Amino acid sequence: MRKFLIVAALATSLALVTAGVALGGLVSGALPASGFTFTSVTTNSVNITSNGIHMKTKAPINVKTTYSKVPSTGWAAFDAGWHYHSGPNVVTVTVGTLTFLNSTCGTFDVSAGESYIESTGEVLDAKILASKNTTGNTTVEWFTSRMYPSGASDPNPVPAPCTP
């Protein structure tokens, strides 16, 4: 478990380095505009070493970090749709709460200051519920860092496995 958390921290650090401009905006207190996206595509396998941790992929991967900002007027309409990712996916919420539904329609929340790592192939849906965002938030904001095989599609939509 400790090794998993260290790898998660490394992946999040990679996302923040990739999105250096966004980090500068966060430090200065000004968040980037909605639709902010950085993409880094490797042509060779990724080899990352930091503090004795070594992560190596078997083949080239894409790393894509997106920033999402949904104002309160869009909360009722926000639904990521049922999907899975072709590689690990790190979601870090900076403002508000995202509610995730798993393939059995069980739910869990990821709130500001928390991250969740989606496993490769894990079927989920994400929604913004007004009832979970009642503490004066006018937006829900998060970073998503996806690592997936070069040439693969990501995310991959799937039919709803259950009805909440």
C-alpha positions in Angstrom: 0.0 0.0 0.0 2.8 2.4 0.9 4.5 1.7 -2.5 1.1 2.5 -4.2 0.8 5.8 -2.4 4.4 6.7 -3.3 3.7 5.9 -7.0 0.5 8.0 -6.8 2.4 10.9 -5.3 4.9 10.6 -8.1 2.2 10.6 -10.8 0.6 13.7 -9.3 4.0 15.4 -9.2 4.5 14.5 -12.8 1.1 16.1 -13.6 2.0 19.2 -11.8 5.4 19.5 -13.5 3.6 18.9 -16.9 1.2 21.7 -16.0 3.7 24.1 -14.7 1.8 27.2 -16.0 -1.3 26.0 -14.0 0.8 25.5 -10.9 2.1 29.1 -11.3 -1.5 30.2 -11.5 -2.5 28.2 -8.4 0.4 29.7 -6.4 -0.6 33.2 -7.5 -4.2 32.5 -6.6 -5.5 32.8 -10.2 -6.8 29.5 -11.7 -6.6 28.9 -15.4 -9.7 29.3 -17.6 -11.9 26.3 -18.2 -10.7 24.0 -21.0 -7.1 24.4 -19.9 -5.1 21.4 -21.3 -1.5 20.4 -21.5 -0.4 17.3 -23.5 2.9 15.6 -23.4 3.5 12.7 -25.8 6.5 10.5 -25.5 8.2 8.7 -28.3 10.1 6.4 -26.0 9.3 4.6 -22.8 8.9 6.8 -19.8 11.6 6.3 -17.1 11.1 8.4 -14.0 13.4 8.3 -11.0 12.9 10.3 -7.8 13.9 9.6 -4.2 14.7 6.0 -5.0 11.4 5.3 -6.8 11.7 4.0 -10.3 8.7 3.8 -12.7 9.1 2.4 -16.2 6.5 1.6 -18.7 6.7 -1.3 -21.2 6.0 0.9 -24.2 5.5 4.6 -25.1 2.7 6.4 -23.2 0.8 9.6 -23.5 0.5 11.8 -20.4 -2.4 14.3 -20.5 -3.3 16.7 -17.7 -6.6 18.6 -17.9 -8.0 21.2 -15.6 -11.8 21.4 -15.3 -13.9 24.1 -13.7 -17.7 23.8 -13.6 -19.7 26.7 -12.3 -22.7 26.1 -10.0 -25.0 26.8 -12.9 -23.7 23.7 -14.6 -23.7 21.3 -11.6 -27.0 19.6 -12.4 -25.9 19.0 -16.0 -22.4 17.7 -15.3 -22.1 13.9 -15.8 -18.8 12.5 -17.0 -20.7 9.4 -18.3 -19.8 5.8 -17.7 -16.2 5.1 -18.9 -12.9 3.5 -18.2 -9.3 4.6 -18.9 -6.6 2.7 -20.8 -4.1 3.5 -18.0 -4.0 4.9 -14.5 -5.9 8.1 -14.0 -5.3 10.6 -11.1 -8.1 13.0 -10.2 -7.2 15.8 -7.8 -10.0 18.0 -6.6 -9.0 21.6 -5.7 -12.5 23.1 -5.0 -15.7 21.4 -4.1 -16.6 17.7 -4.3 -16.9 15.2 -7.1 -19.1 12.2 -6.5 -18.0 8.9 -8.3 -20.3 6.0 -9.0 -18.7 2.5 -9.4 -20.0 -0.3 -11.5 -22.4 -1.5 -8.8 -23.7 2.1 -8.3 -22.0 2.5 -5.0 -20.8 6.1 -4.5 -17.7 7.8 -3.0 -16.7 11.4 -2.8 -13.4 13.1 -3.6 -13.3 16.6 -2.0 -11.0 19.6 -2.2 -7.5 18.6 -1.2 -8.0 14.9 -2.0 -6.9 12.7 -4.9 -8.3 9.4 -6.3 -6.3 7.1 -8.5 -8.5 5.2 -11.0 -7.1 1.8 -12.0 -6.7 0.8 -15.6 -10.1 -0.5 -16.8 -12.0 0.6 -13.7 -15.6 1.5 -14.8 -16.8 4.7 -13.2 -19.0 7.7 -13.7 -18.4 11.1 -12.0 -21.1 13.7 -11.2 -21.4 17.0 -9.3 -24.2 16.8 -6.7 -25.4 20.1 -5.4 -26.1 18.4 -2.0 -22.4 17.7 -1.7 -21.4 21.3 -2.6 -23.3 23.5 -0.2 -20.5 25.2 1.7 -20.6 28.4 -0.5 -18.7 26.9 -3.4 -19.6 28.5 -6.7 -17.5 26.1 -8.7 -16.1 22.6 -8.6 -12.6 22.4 -9.9 -10.2 19.5 -10.5 -7.1 18.3 -12.4 -7.1 15.0 -14.2 -3.8 13.3 -15.2 -4.2 10.4 -17.5 -1.3 8.0 -18.5 -2.2 5.7 -21.3 -0.5 3.7 -24.1 0.5 5.6 -27.1 -2.1 5.2 -29.8 -4.8 4.1 -27.4 -8.1 5.9 -27.0 -8.8 7.4 -23.6 -11.3 7.7 -22.0 -13.4 4.9 -23.3 -17.2 5.2 -22.9 -19.2 2.1 -21.9 -22.9 1.3 -21.4 -24.2 2.0 -17.9 -23.6 -1.1 -15.8 -26.3 -0.1 -13.3 -28.9 2.5 -12.7 -28.5 4.7 -9.6 
